[in-house]
């Protein structure tokens, strides 16, 4: 399998999803369907406005189509994230980092890390993983801001390595 991010959607796949042609979708390979899997997952999980029997059957067909794809469980776990709460915590964290810099030890995104960030990342569910990554990104952003502000002065300021991002595994 070719590992390429952002694969384009082939015209025949786009037409099948636009027309909700389940029979055509069944004939595509997983690689061909890869770009539309998140769309199919959303279609299968949201409550439809159309409650006709045909719509119910189409939803069942989409669920059947998705049943054999491993990636679906990961996408479903990402959809379980409370994005409003995440956005609120992220904004609070950004404000705190702007005010206190990279030396700040408090965090709104993650409550506690027991065995190091990489170990916590490996053992966490998807919502916590997203929070851990965002927390690390904000820390790096604060470090770079401090570095840029102090690079012309004699203040010693460096960018500390990230346990999560500097690891070749991640």
C-alpha positions in Angstrom: 0.0 0.0 0.0 1.4 3.4 -1.0 1.6 5.7 2.0 0.7 9.1 0.6 -1.3 11.6 2.5 -4.0 13.6 0.8 -4.6 11.2 -2.0 -7.0 12.8 -4.6 -10.5 11.4 -4.9 -10.9 9.6 -8.2 -13.8 10.9 -10.3 -15.6 7.6 -10.3 -15.4 7.4 -6.5 -16.6 11.0 -6.2 -19.6 10.3 -8.5 -20.5 7.2 -6.4 -20.4 9.1 -3.1 -22.3 12.0 -4.6 -25.0 9.7 -5.9 -24.8 7.4 -2.9 -24.3 4.5 -5.2 -23.6 1.8 -2.7 -23.2 -0.9 -5.4 -20.5 1.1 -7.1 -18.8 1.8 -3.7 -18.7 -1.9 -2.9 -16.6 -2.4 -6.1 -13.8 0.0 -5.1 -10.7 -1.0 -3.3 -9.9 0.3 0.1 -7.1 2.5 -1.4 -9.6 4.0 -3.8 -12.1 4.6 -1.0 -9.6 5.9 1.5 -10.2 9.6 0.9 -14.0 9.3 1.4 -14.0 7.0 4.5 -14.4 9.9 6.9 -17.4 11.1 4.9 -18.9 7.6 5.0 -18.4 7.3 8.7 -20.1 10.7 9.3 -23.0 9.6 7.1 -23.3 6.4 9.0 -23.2 8.0 12.5 -25.3 11.1 12.2 -29.1 11.1 12.6 -30.6 11.6 9.2 -33.2 14.2 8.4 -34.7 11.8 6.0 -36.4 9.0 7.9 -37.8 7.1 4.9 -37.2 3.4 4.6 -34.9 3.9 1.6 -32.7 6.2 3.7 -32.6 3.6 6.5 -31.6 0.9 4.0 -28.9 3.2 2.5 -27.5 3.8 6.0 -27.4 0.0 6.7 -25.6 -0.5 3.4 -23.0 2.2 4.3 -22.5 0.5 7.7 -22.0 -2.8 6.0 -19.5 -1.3 3.6 -17.6 0.2 6.5 -17.6 -2.9 8.6 -14.6 -4.4 7.0 -12.3 -1.3 7.2 -10.0 -1.1 10.1 -9.5 2.7 9.9 -13.2 3.2 10.7 -12.8 2.6 14.4 -10.0 5.2 14.7 -12.2 7.8 12.9 -15.1 7.0 15.1 -12.9 7.5 18.2 -11.8 10.9 16.8 -15.4 11.9 16.3 -16.1 11.2 20.0 -14.0 14.2 20.9 -15.9 17.1 22.5 -14.5 19.8 20.2 -16.2 22.7 21.9 -14.5 21.8 25.3 -11.2 21.2 23.5 -11.3 24.6 21.8 -12.1 26.3 25.0 -9.2 24.6 26.8 -6.9 25.3 23.9 -7.7 29.0 24.0 -7.1 29.1 27.8 -3.8 27.2 27.3 -2.7 29.6 24.6 -3.5 32.7 26.8 -1.6 31.1 29.7 1.4 30.3 27.5 1.4 33.9 26.1 1.4 35.3 29.6 3.8 32.9 31.3 5.9 31.6 28.5 7.3 28.1 28.0 8.3 27.8 31.7 4.7 27.5 32.7 4.0 24.1 34.3 0.2 24.4 34.5 -2.0 23.1 31.7 -5.7 23.2 30.8 -5.4 20.5 28.1 -4.0 17.6 30.1 -4.6 17.0 33.8 -1.6 14.8 34.7 1.1 12.8 33.1 2.3 9.8 35.1 5.0 8.0 33.2 6.2 10.6 30.7 4.4 11.9 27.7 5.4 9.2 25.2 4.2 6.4 27.6 1.0 8.4 28.3 0.5 8.9 24.6 0.8 5.2 23.9 -1.7 4.2 26.6 -4.3 7.0 26.0 -7.5 7.1 24.1 -7.9 9.3 21.0 -9.2 12.4 22.8 -6.3 12.4 25.2 -3.8 11.8 22.4 -5.1 14.9 20.6 -4.8 16.9 23.8 -1.2 15.7 24.4 -0.2 16.6 20.9 -1.8 20.0 21.1 -0.1 20.6 24.5 3.3 19.8 23.0 2.7 22.0 20.0 1.7 25.0 22.2 4.9 24.4 24.4 7.0 24.4 21.2 5.3 27.5 20.0 6.0 29.3 23.3 9.6 28.2 23.2 10.0 29.5 19.6 8.3 32.8 20.5 10.7 33.2 23.5 13.7 32.3 21.3 12.7 34.9 18.7 12.2 37.6 21.3 15.5 36.9 23.0 17.8 36.0 20.0 19.3 39.5 19.7 19.8 39.9 23.5 22.3 38.1 25.7 19.6 36.1 27.4 20.2 32.4 27.1 17.1 30.8 25.6 17.0 27.5 23.7 14.4 25.2 22.4 14.1 22.1 24.5 13.7 18.8 22.8 10.2 17.3 22.7 9.9 13.8 24.2 6.9 13.2 21.9 8.0 14.8 18.6 11.7 14.0 18.7 11.1 10.3 19.0 11.5 8.6 15.6 8.6 6.3 16.3 6.2 9.3 16.3 
